Amino acid sequence: ETPAHIVLYCPELQQEREELQRALLPHPLRTTRDFTAATADPACAGTVVRWLLATGRLPEFRRACRYAAIQDQEEEEEERGL
């Protein structure tokens, strides 16, 4: 499995992919060209990467998942003024 396959075509993630599509509106994500454009745009890339890590489909990125969770927690604490 490649990131592009998981994001664009994996039949097991159809429902999750629809959520990703909504999060990326108005940017479509239907083709490899769309995937390339999304991952080149920092705002979209962050959304795609977080979604991809959350799927758990790429176990070689477990450390990145843990790091992302720590980053999310720190951002939430900053927003709450902690």
FIDREN-833053 format. One record per atom (N, C-alpha, C): residue number from 1; residue in three letters; x, y, z; atom name. Coordinates in steps of 0.05 Angstrom, whole numbers, padded with zeros to 5 digits. Example, Ala and Ser with C-alpha at 12.3 -4.5 7.8 and 13.67 -1.06 7.14 Angstrom:
<rec 1,"ALA",<00264,-00114,00156>,"N"> <rec 1,"ALA",<00246,-00090,00156>,"CA"> <rec 1,"ALA",<00264,-00066,00156>,"C"> <rec 2,"SER",<00257,-00045,00142>,"N"> <rec 2,"SER",<00273,-00021,00143>,"CA"> <rec 2,"SER",<00258,00001,00157>,"C"> 
# end
This chain:
<rec 1,"GLU",<00017,-00024,00000>,"N"> <rec 1,"GLU",<00000,00000,00000>,"CA"> <rec 1,"GLU",<00018,00025,00000>,"C"> <rec 2,"THR",<00010,00043,-00017>,"N"> <rec 2,"THR",<00024,00069,-00017>,"CA"> <rec 2,"THR",<00006,00090,-00006>,"C"> <rec 3,"PRO",<00017,00113,00003>,"N"> <rec 3,"PRO",<-00001,00134,00012>,"CA"> <rec 3,"PRO",<-00022,00142,-00009>,"C"> <rec 4,"ALA",<-00013,00145,-00034>,"N"> <rec 4,"ALA",<-00033,00153,-00054>,"CA"> <rec 4,"ALA",<-00055,00132,-00057>,"C"> <rec 5,"HIS",<-00048,00107,-00057>,"N"> <rec 5,"HIS",<-00069,00086,-00059>,"CA"> <rec 5,"HIS",<-00089,00088,-00035>,"C"> <rec 6,"ILE",<-00078,00091,-00011>,"N"> <rec 6,"ILE",<-00095,00092,00012>,"CA"> <rec 6,"ILE",<-00114,00117,00011>,"C"> <rec 7,"VAL",<-00103,00139,00004>,"N"> <rec 7,"VAL",<-00118,00164,00003>,"CA"> <rec 7,"VAL",<-00139,00164,-00020>,"C"> <rec 8,"LEU",<-00131,00153,-00043>,"N"> <rec 8,"LEU",<-00148,00155,-00066>,"CA"> <rec 8,"LEU",<-00166,00131,-00072>,"C"> <rec 9,"TYR",<-00156,00107,-00067>,"N"> <rec 9,"TYR",<-00170,00084,-00078>,"CA"> <rec 9,"TYR",<-00177,00061,-00059>,"C"> <rec 10,"CYS",<-00165,00060,-00036>,"N"> <rec 10,"CYS",<-00169,00037,-00018>,"CA"> <rec 10,"CYS",<-00198,00032,-00012>,"C"> <rec 11,"PRO",<-00210,00010,-00021>,"N"> <rec 11,"PRO",<-00238,00005,-00017>,"CA"> <rec 11,"PRO",<-00246,00002,00012>,"C"> <rec 12,"GLU",<-00227,-00006,00029>,"N"> <rec 12,"GLU",<-00233,-00010,00057>,"CA"> <rec 12,"GLU",<-00237,00016,00072>,"C"> <rec 13,"LEU",<-00229,00038,00060>,"N"> <rec 13,"LEU",<-00230,00064,00074>,"CA"> <rec 13,"LEU",<-00249,00084,00060>,"C"> <rec 14,"GLN",<-00269,00074,00046>,"N"> <rec 14,"GLN",<-00287,00091,00032>,"CA"> <rec 14,"GLN",<-00300,00112,00050>,"C"> <rec 15,"GLN",<-00311,00104,00072>,"N"> <rec 15,"GLN",<-00325,00122,00090>,"CA"> <rec 15,"GLN",<-00305,00143,00101>,"C"> <rec 16,"GLU",<-00282,00134,00110>,"N"> <rec 16,"GLU",<-00262,00152,00121>,"CA"> <rec 16,"GLU",<-00252,00172,00099>,"C"> <rec 17,"ARG",<-00250,00162,00074>,"N"> <rec 17,"ARG",<-00241,00179,00052>,"CA"> <rec 17,"ARG",<-00262,00202,00047>,"C"> <rec 18,"GLU",<-00287,00195,00051>,"N"> <rec 18,"GLU",<-00308,00216,00047>,"CA"> <rec 18,"GLU",<-00304,00238,00068>,"C"> <rec 19,"GLU",<-00296,00231,00092>,"N"> <rec 19,"GLU",<-00291,00251,00113>,"CA"> <rec 19,"GLU",<-00267,00268,00105>,"C"> <rec 20,"LEU",<-00246,00255,00094>,"N"> <rec 20,"LEU",<-00223,00270,00085>,"CA"> <rec 20,"LEU",<-00231,00289,00062>,"C"> <rec 21,"GLN",<-00247,00280,00044>,"N"> <rec 21,"GLN",<-00256,00297,00022>,"CA"> <rec 21,"GLN",<-00270,00322,00033>,"C"> <rec 22,"ARG",<-00288,00318,00053>,"N"> <rec 22,"ARG",<-00302,00341,00065>,"CA"> <rec 22,"ARG",<-00282,00361,00078>,"C"> <rec 23,"ALA",<-00262,00349,00091>,"N"> <rec 23,"ALA",<-00242,00366,00105>,"CA"> <rec 23,"ALA",<-00225,00382,00085>,"C"> <rec 24,"LEU",<-00222,00372,00061>,"N"> <rec 24,"LEU",<-00206,00386,00041>,"CA"> <rec 24,"LEU",<-00221,00404,00022>,"C"> <rec 25,"LEU",<-00248,00406,00026>,"N"> <rec 25,"LEU",<-00263,00423,00008>,"CA"> <rec 25,"LEU",<-00252,00452,00009>,"C"> <rec 26,"PRO",<-00250,00465,-00013>,"N"> <rec 26,"PRO",<-00262,00459,-00040>,"CA"> <rec 26,"PRO",<-00242,00444,-00058>,"C"> <rec 27,"HIS",<-00220,00434,-00047>,"N"> <rec 27,"HIS",<-00200,00420,-00063>,"CA"> <rec 27,"HIS",<-00208,00391,-00068>,"C"> <rec 28,"PRO",<-00211,00383,-00093>,"N"> <rec 28,"PRO",<-00219,00355,-00099>,"CA"> <rec 28,"PRO",<-00195,00337,-00094>,"C"> <rec 29,"LEU",<-00200,00312,-00089>,"N"> <rec 29,"LEU",<-00179,00292,-00084>,"CA"> <rec 29,"LEU",<-00188,00266,-00097>,"C"> <rec 30,"ARG",<-00186,00265,-00124>,"N"> <rec 30,"ARG",<-00196,00242,-00139>,"CA"> <rec 30,"ARG",<-00175,00228,-00155>,"C"> <rec 31,"THR",<-00154,00242,-00162>,"N"> <rec 31,"THR",<-00133,00231,-00180>,"CA"> <rec 31,"THR",<-00105,00234,-00167>,"C"> <rec 32,"THR",<-00086,00221,-00179>,"N"> <rec 32,"THR",<-00058,00224,-00169>,"CA"> <rec 32,"THR",<-00049,00253,-00172>,"C"> <rec 33,"ARG",<-00059,00266,-00192>,"N"> <rec 33,"ARG",<-00052,00295,-00196>,"CA"> <rec 33,"ARG",<-00063,00311,-00172>,"C"> <rec 34,"ASP",<-00088,00305,-00164>,"N"> <rec 34,"ASP",<-00100,00318,-00141>,"CA"> <rec 34,"ASP",<-00084,00312,-00116>,"C"> <rec 35,"PHE",<-00075,00287,-00113>,"N"> <rec 35,"PHE",<-00059,00279,-00090>,"CA"> <rec 35,"PHE",<-00033,00294,-00089>,"C"> <rec 36,"THR",<-00020,00296,-00112>,"N"> <rec 36,"THR",<00005,00311,-00113>,"CA"> <rec 36,"THR",<00001,00340,-00106>,"C"> <rec 37,"ALA",<-00020,00352,-00116>,"N"> <rec 37,"ALA",<-00026,00380,-00110>,"CA"> <rec 37,"ALA",<-00032,00384,-00081>,"C"> <rec 38,"ALA",<-00047,00366,-00069>,"N"> <rec 38,"ALA",<-00055,00368,-00041>,"CA"> <rec 38,"ALA",<-00030,00365,-00023>,"C"> <rec 39,"THR",<-00012,00347,-00029>,"N"> <rec 39,"THR",<00011,00344,-00013>,"CA"> <rec 39,"THR",<00032,00365,-00017>,"C"> <rec 40,"ALA",<00029,00381,-00038>,"N"> <rec 40,"ALA",<00048,00403,-00043>,"CA"> <rec 40,"ALA",<00038,00429,-00029>,"C"> <rec 41,"ASP",<00013,00430,-00021>,"N"> <rec 41,"ASP",<00002,00453,-00007>,"CA"> <rec 41,"ASP",<00003,00447,00023>,"C"> <rec 42,"PRO",<00018,00464,00038>,"N"> <rec 42,"PRO",<00022,00459,00066>,"CA"> <rec 42,"PRO",<-00004,00455,00082>,"C"> <rec 43,"ALA",<-00024,00471,00077>,"N"> <rec 43,"ALA",<-00049,00468,00092>,"CA"> <rec 43,"ALA",<-00063,00442,00086>,"C"> <rec 44,"CYS",<-00064,00435,00061>,"N"> <rec 44,"CYS",<-00077,00409,00053>,"CA"> <rec 44,"CYS",<-00060,00386,00061>,"C"> <rec 45,"ALA",<-00034,00388,00058>,"N"> <rec 45,"ALA",<-00016,00366,00065>,"CA"> <rec 45,"ALA",<-00019,00358,00094>,"C"> <rec 46,"GLY",<-00021,00378,00112>,"N"> <rec 46,"GLY",<-00024,00371,00140>,"CA"> <rec 46,"GLY",<-00049,00355,00145>,"C"> <rec 47,"THR",<-00071,00363,00132>,"N"> <rec 47,"THR",<-00096,00349,00135>,"CA"> <rec 47,"THR",<-00094,00320,00124>,"C"> <rec 48,"VAL",<-00081,00317,00101>,"N"> <rec 48,"VAL",<-00078,00291,00089>,"CA"> <rec 48,"VAL",<-00060,00273,00106>,"C"> <rec 49,"VAL",<-00038,00284,00116>,"N"> <rec 49,"VAL",<-00020,00268,00132>,"CA"> <rec 49,"VAL",<-00033,00260,00158>,"C"> <rec 50,"ARG",<-00046,00277,00171>,"N"> <rec 50,"ARG",<-00059,00270,00197>,"CA"> <rec 50,"ARG",<-00080,00248,00192>,"C"> <rec 51,"TRP",<-00096,00251,00170>,"N"> <rec 51,"TRP",<-00116,00231,00163>,"CA"> <rec 51,"TRP",<-00102,00204,00158>,"C"> <rec 52,"LEU",<-00081,00205,00142>,"N"> <rec 52,"LEU",<-00067,00181,00134>,"CA"> <rec 52,"LEU",<-00056,00167,00158>,"C"> <rec 53,"LEU",<-00044,00182,00176>,"N"> <rec 53,"LEU",<-00033,00170,00200>,"CA"> <rec 53,"LEU",<-00055,00158,00218>,"C"> <rec 54,"ALA",<-00077,00172,00219>,"N"> <rec 54,"ALA",<-00100,00162,00236>,"CA"> <rec 54,"ALA",<-00111,00136,00226>,"C"> <rec 55,"THR",<-00108,00130,00200>,"N"> <rec 55,"THR",<-00119,00105,00190>,"CA"> <rec 55,"THR",<-00104,00081,00201>,"C"> <rec 56,"GLY",<-00079,00085,00209>,"N"> <rec 56,"GLY",<-00063,00063,00219>,"CA"> <rec 56,"GLY",<-00054,00043,00198>,"C"> <rec 57,"ARG",<-00058,00050,00172>,"N"> <rec 57,"ARG",<-00051,00032,00150>,"CA"> <rec 57,"ARG",<-00022,00031,00144>,"C"> <rec 58,"LEU",<-00006,00049,00155>,"N"> <rec 58,"LEU",<00023,00050,00149>,"CA"> <rec 58,"LEU",<00037,00046,00176>,"C"> <rec 59,"PRO",<00040,00022,00185>,"N"> <rec 59,"PRO",<00052,00017,00212>,"CA"> <rec 59,"PRO",<00080,00028,00214>,"C"> <rec 60,"GLU",<00094,00031,00192>,"N"> <rec 60,"GLU",<00122,00041,00194>,"CA"> <rec 60,"GLU",<00123,00070,00203>,"C"> <rec 61,"PHE",<00100,00083,00205>,"N"> <rec 61,"PHE",<00099,00110,00214>,"CA"> <rec 61,"PHE",<00087,00113,00242>,"C"> <rec 62,"ARG",<00089,00093,00258>,"N"> <rec 62,"ARG",<00078,00094,00285>,"CA"> <rec 62,"ARG",<00090,00117,00302>,"C"> <rec 63,"ARG",<00116,00120,00299>,"N"> <rec 63,"ARG",<00129,00142,00314>,"CA"> <rec 63,"ARG",<00118,00169,00305>,"C"> <rec 64,"ALA",<00113,00172,00279>,"N"> <rec 64,"ALA",<00101,00197,00270>,"CA"> <rec 64,"ALA",<00073,00201,00281>,"C"> <rec 65,"CYS",<00058,00179,00284>,"N"> <rec 65,"CYS",<00032,00180,00296>,"CA"> <rec 65,"CYS",<00033,00190,00325>,"C"> <rec 66,"ARG",<00052,00179,00340>,"N"> <rec 66,"ARG",<00055,00188,00368>,"CA"> <rec 66,"ARG",<00063,00217,00369>,"C"> <rec 67,"TYR",<00081,00226,00351>,"N"> <rec 67,"TYR",<00089,00254,00351>,"CA"> <rec 67,"TYR",<00066,00272,00344>,"C"> <rec 68,"ALA",<00049,00264,00325>,"N"> <rec 68,"ALA",<00026,00280,00317>,"CA"> <rec 68,"ALA",<00007,00282,00340>,"C"> <rec 69,"ALA",<00003,00261,00356>,"N"> <rec 69,"ALA",<-00015,00262,00379>,"CA"> <rec 69,"ALA",<-00004,00281,00400>,"C"> <rec 70,"ILE",<00022,00281,00404>,"N"> <rec 70,"ILE",<00034,00300,00423>,"CA"> <rec 70,"ILE",<00030,00329,00413>,"C"> <rec 71,"GLN",<00035,00333,00387>,"N"> <rec 71,"GLN",<00031,00360,00376>,"CA"> <rec 71,"GLN",<00002,00369,00379>,"C"> <rec 72,"ASP",<-00017,00352,00374>,"N"> <rec 72,"ASP",<-00045,00359,00377>,"CA"> <rec 72,"ASP",<-00051,00366,00406>,"C"> <rec 73,"GLN",<-00041,00351,00425>,"N"> <rec 73,"GLN",<-00046,00356,00453>,"CA"> <rec 73,"GLN",<-00034,00383,00461>,"C"> <rec 74,"GLU",<-00010,00389,00451>,"N"> <rec 74,"GLU",<00003,00414,00458>,"CA"> <rec 74,"GLU",<-00013,00438,00446>,"C"> <rec 75,"GLU",<-00023,00435,00422>,"N"> <rec 75,"GLU",<-00039,00456,00409>,"CA"> <rec 75,"GLU",<-00064,00461,00425>,"C"> <rec 76,"GLU",<-00077,00439,00434>,"N"> <rec 76,"GLU",<-00102,00442,00449>,"CA"> <rec 76,"GLU",<-00096,00456,00475>,"C"> <rec 77,"GLU",<-00074,00449,00488>,"N"> <rec 77,"GLU",<-00067,00462,00514>,"CA"> <rec 77,"GLU",<-00061,00492,00509>,"C"> <rec 78,"GLU",<-00048,00499,00488>,"N"> <rec 78,"GLU",<-00043,00527,00482>,"CA"> <rec 78,"GLU",<-00069,00542,00477>,"C"> <rec 79,"GLU",<-00087,00530,00463>,"N"> <rec 79,"GLU",<-00113,00543,00458>,"CA"> <rec 79,"GLU",<-00129,00547,00484>,"C"> <rec 80,"ARG",<-00125,00529,00503>,"N"> <rec 80,"ARG",<-00139,00532,00528>,"CA"> <rec 80,"ARG",<-00124,00549,00548>,"C"> <rec 81,"GLY",<-00100,00558,00540>,"N"> <rec 81,"GLY",<-00084,00575,00557>,"CA"> <rec 81,"GLY",<-00069,00561,00580>,"C"> <rec 82,"LEU",<-00064,00535,00576>,"N"> <rec 82,"LEU",<-00050,00520,00596>,"CA"> <rec 82,"LEU",<-00020,00521,00592>,"C"> 
# end
